[in-house]
Amino acid sequence: MKTVPDSNRQSFRALVIEEATSGEFSSSIRQRKIDDLPAGELLVKVCFSGLNYKDALSFSGNKGITRHYPHTPGIDAAGVVKESSDPDFEAGDEIVVTGYDLGMNTSGGLAEYIRVPSRWAVHRPESLSLKECMIIGTSGFTAASAILEMMNHGIRPESGKVLVTGASGAVGITAAAMLANAGYRVIASTGKTGAAPLLKTLGVEEIIGREDVNDQSGRPLLPGRWVAAIDTVGGNTLSTVIRSTVERGIVTNCGMVASNNLDVSVFPFILRAVRLVGIASAETPMARRIELWNLIAGKLKFPDMEKICRIISLEEVPAALDAMLKSASTGKILVSM
Ligand SMILES: NC(=O)c1ccc[n+]([C@@H]2O[C@H](COP(=O)([O-])OP(=O)(O)OC[C@H]3O[C@@H](n4cnc5c(N)ncnc54)[C@H](OP(=O)(O)O)[C@@H]3O)[C@@H](O)[C@H]2O)c1
């Protein structure tokens, strides 16, 4: 085992969520012991984490995400390997972990240290800093997964317009930035009028309101408006999106901020050959994961990534997660350790 001496090894700062006997949940920043971290080949000093909706759910005591408390959430982490018992990683390597069980039932990235299985880690791509990797994080990785599905379906910039829903959210804004920078004509649907200037700076061509993708007519097919769509919202938004997709178009869905229901007839599929693809990024197999990080670091890399993020400290995380639960946050929130 290779070890880098670290005087700060014995204890570290972490966000800790606790469950009272009354069933209420509370959070605080605590000192935790490195020895209390779970087993794993890599001990990592976290430099950056990023907030995701799943962190907000874990923070609020959602047992579908985190079964046992006290718990440290944080499904994303980027940092420096301090100890490794896997020959593929050395002390000093800069790595990124997104998804798997990190921050769910494994002590997560909203802390100065994590210990994880080495099969969860990817080396930082050369053309991205650790900070940029965490601006991307699970949300950007999910956006890239959806874009790769779209590209593999044959959608090119000249094919037509691409819709992004929940466009001011972390997945949506990253998808919009990646697509626009890669030359696609992006329509962004947002419920926040204040998000329009930022979306325009990122290269979005057209901004529409949430109500424009919330059809109440119940018609099985609507006039075709886009050749592809990246939906983060679910519910009637997803139904409207599918019914408004042109022939042989593709719709991806990764989220359910509006609803986890989908009410749609088969007509978009059997009359227009519309393809609906689900995106589940947490357990993405390693070969695909590396393909995606290479895409993110290459063709999908966009300039001035910090434009889409706000940097906060560990102390500011509880308020930020509260805002996320109320759908009041815009863009990506990066946590600097
Ligand atoms: N499947 C996966 O692998 C995966 C990975 C990451 C995230 N997700 C999921 O993807 C979704 C989005 O994640 P995120 O990180 O982007 O969340 P986020 O930052 O909280 O953004 C969600 C956005 O959705 C829009 N929205 C909120 N409530 C809405 C409503 N009632 N109706 C329509 N739009 C609404 C808002 O954007 P506007 O104000 O601009 O409309 C909001 O900013 C979540 O459900 C998350 O769990 C899934």
The ligand as an SDF file (V2000), in Angstrom:
LIG
                    3D

 48 52  0  0  0  0  0  0  0  0999 V2000
  -31.4420    8.9660  -14.2210 N   0  0  0  0  0  0  0  0  0  0  0  0
  -30.2980    9.4640  -13.8170 C   0  0  0  0  0  0  0  0  0  0  0  0
  -29.2460    8.8620  -13.9410 O   0  0  0  0  0  0  0  0  0  0  0  0
  -30.2830   10.8540  -13.2250 C   0  0  0  0  0  0  0  0  0  0  0  0
  -29.0950   11.5270  -12.9910 C   0  0  0  0  0  0  0  0  0  0  0  0
  -29.1580   12.8550  -12.5400 C   0  0  0  0  0  0  0  0  0  0  0  0
  -30.3890   13.4350  -12.2670 C   0  0  0  0  0  0  0  0  0  0  0  0
  -31.5120   12.7160  -12.4620 N   0  0  0  0  0  0  0  0  0  0  0  0
  -32.8320   13.2800  -12.2350 C   0  0  0  0  0  0  0  0  0  0  0  0
  -33.0330   14.3050  -13.1960 O   0  0  0  0  0  0  0  0  0  0  0  0
  -33.8900   15.2960  -12.6560 C   0  0  0  0  0  0  0  0  0  0  0  0
  -33.2300   16.6570  -12.7880 C   0  0  0  0  0  0  0  0  0  0  0  0
  -32.0460   16.6620  -11.9890 O   0  0  0  0  0  0  0  0  0  0  0  0
  -31.2780   18.0410  -11.7430 P   0  0  0  0  0  0  0  0  0  0  0  0
  -30.0450   17.6910  -11.0140 O   0  0  0  0  0  0  0  0  0  0  0  0
  -31.1850   18.7990  -13.0130 O   0  0  0  0  0  0  0  0  0  0  0  0
  -32.3020   18.7650  -10.7610 O   0  0  0  0  0  0  0  0  0  0  0  0
  -32.4320   20.3340  -10.4780 P   0  0  0  0  0  0  0  0  0  0  0  0
  -31.1160   21.0020  -10.5880 O   0  0  0  0  0  0  0  0  0  0  0  0
  -33.1970   20.4470   -9.2180 O   0  0  0  0  0  0  0  0  0  0  0  0
  -33.3170   20.8630  -11.7050 O   0  0  0  0  0  0  0  0  0  0  0  0
  -34.6000   20.4190  -11.9720 C   0  0  0  0  0  0  0  0  0  0  0  0
  -35.2850   21.4450  -12.8570 C   0  0  0  0  0  0  0  0  0  0  0  0
  -36.5510   20.9380  -13.2590 O   0  0  0  0  0  0  0  0  0  0  0  0
  -37.4610   22.0170  -13.4600 C   0  0  0  0  0  0  0  0  0  0  0  0
  -38.6560   21.7700  -12.6340 N   0  0  0  0  0  0  0  0  0  0  0  0
  -38.7430   21.7280  -11.3150 C   0  0  0  0  0  0  0  0  0  0  0  0
  -40.0030   21.4330  -10.9200 N   0  0  0  0  0  0  0  0  0  0  0  0
  -40.7260   21.2960  -12.0480 C   0  0  0  0  0  0  0  0  0  0  0  0
  -42.0870   20.9930  -12.3280 C   0  0  0  0  0  0  0  0  0  0  0  0
  -42.9650   20.7860  -11.3470 N   0  0  0  0  0  0  0  0  0  0  0  0
  -42.4730   20.9090  -13.5940 N   0  0  0  0  0  0  0  0  0  0  0  0
  -41.6030   21.1220  -14.6020 C   0  0  0  0  0  0  0  0  0  0  0  0
  -40.2900   21.4240  -14.3810 N   0  0  0  0  0  0  0  0  0  0  0  0
  -39.8700   21.4960  -13.1350 C   0  0  0  0  0  0  0  0  0  0  0  0
  -36.7330   23.2770  -13.0030 C   0  0  0  0  0  0  0  0  0  0  0  0
  -36.1620   23.8610  -14.1710 O   0  0  0  0  0  0  0  0  0  0  0  0
  -36.8870   25.0770  -14.9230 P   0  0  0  0  0  0  0  0  0  0  0  0
  -37.2570   26.0580  -13.8470 O   0  0  0  0  0  0  0  0  0  0  0  0
  -35.8520   25.5810  -15.8410 O   0  0  0  0  0  0  0  0  0  0  0  0
  -38.1080   24.5390  -15.6050 O   0  0  0  0  0  0  0  0  0  0  0  0
  -35.6070   22.7450  -12.1380 C   0  0  0  0  0  0  0  0  0  0  0  0
  -34.5170   23.6350  -12.1050 O   0  0  0  0  0  0  0  0  0  0  0  0
  -34.1920   14.8630  -11.2230 C   0  0  0  0  0  0  0  0  0  0  0  0
  -35.4050   14.1380  -11.2080 O   0  0  0  0  0  0  0  0  0  0  0  0
  -33.0320   13.9430  -10.9020 C   0  0  0  0  0  0  0  0  0  0  0  0
  -33.3470   13.0100   -9.8890 O   0  0  0  0  0  0  0  0  0  0  0  0
  -31.4810   11.4370  -12.9280 C   0  0  0  0  0  0  0  0  0  0  0  0
  1  2  1  0
  2  3  2  0
  2  4  1  0
  4  5  1  0
  4 48  2  0
  5  6  2  0
  6  7  1  0
  7  8  2  0
  8  9  1  0
  8 48  1  0
  9 10  1  0
  9 46  1  0
 10 11  1  0
 11 12  1  0
 11 44  1  0
 12 13  1  0
 13 14  1  0
 14 15  2  0
 14 16  1  0
 14 17  1  0
 17 18  1  0
 18 19  2  0
 18 20  1  0
 18 21  1  0
 21 22  1  0
 22 23  1  0
 23 24  1  0
 23 42  1  0
 24 25  1  0
 25 26  1  0
 25 36  1  0
 26 27  1  0
 26 35  1  0
 27 28  2  0
 28 29  1  0
 29 30  1  0
 29 35  2  0
 30 31  1  0
 30 32  2  0
 32 33  1  0
 33 34  2  0
 34 35  1  0
 36 37  1  0
 36 42  1  0
 37 38  1  0
 38 39  2  0
 38 40  1  0
 38 41  1  0
 42 43  1  0
 44 45  1  0
 44 46  1  0
 46 47  1  0
M  CHG  2   8   1  16  -1
M  END
$$$$
